[in-house]
Amino acid sequence: MSRRKFDGIHAANFLGFQQCRQCKETIFAAVGAMPVPGGILFKWRCDLCDHQFETVQAAGEQVAA
């Protein structure tokens, strides 16, 4: 079986390890995502303080694996 390079947004991007901008707690996964022109908008919510925020990742951007 051969492997192909995936050029789209990979599902592993949901595991982003973002830091809450309010309390600095580590957030391990986005609660949602939606396509926007040129990329994906990720929605995050902190389990500790309930702060919510969004990030955008460009469609061609690489993420750490």
C-alpha positions in Angstrom: 0.0 0.0 0.0 1.4 3.4 -1.0 0.9 6.6 0.9 -0.4 9.8 -0.7 0.2 13.3 0.5 -2.9 15.0 1.7 -3.1 18.6 0.6 -6.2 19.8 2.4 -6.8 20.6 6.0 -6.0 17.5 8.1 -8.4 16.4 10.8 -5.5 16.4 13.3 -5.6 20.2 13.2 -8.4 19.9 15.7 -5.7 18.8 18.1 -4.1 22.2 18.3 -2.9 22.7 21.8 -4.0 26.3 22.0 -3.6 28.3 25.2 -6.6 30.2 26.7 -6.0 33.9 26.3 -7.8 34.6 29.6 -6.5 32.0 32.1 -3.6 30.4 30.1 -5.0 26.9 30.5 -4.0 24.5 27.7 -6.9 23.6 25.3 -6.3 20.3 23.5 -9.0 20.3 20.9 -11.2 22.7 19.0 -14.9 22.5 19.6 -15.7 23.3 16.0 -14.4 24.3 12.6 -15.8 25.9 9.4 -14.3 26.7 6.0 -13.6 30.4 5.3 -12.0 31.9 2.2 -8.4 30.7 2.2 -8.5 28.4 5.2 -10.4 27.0 8.2 -11.8 28.9 11.2 -11.4 26.9 14.4 -13.6 27.6 17.5 -12.1 27.1 20.9 -13.6 27.0 24.4 -11.6 26.8 27.7 -13.0 24.1 30.0 -11.5 25.9 33.0 -12.9 29.5 32.6 -15.3 29.0 29.7 -13.6 31.7 27.6 -14.3 31.3 23.9 -12.2 32.4 20.9 -11.5 31.7 17.3 -8.3 31.1 15.2 -7.9 30.9 11.4 -5.4 28.5 9.7 -4.5 29.1 6.1 -5.3 26.2 3.8 -1.7 25.6 2.8 -0.2 26.0 6.3 1.8 23.1 7.8 1.1 22.0 11.4 3.4 20.1 13.8 2.7 16.4 13.9 
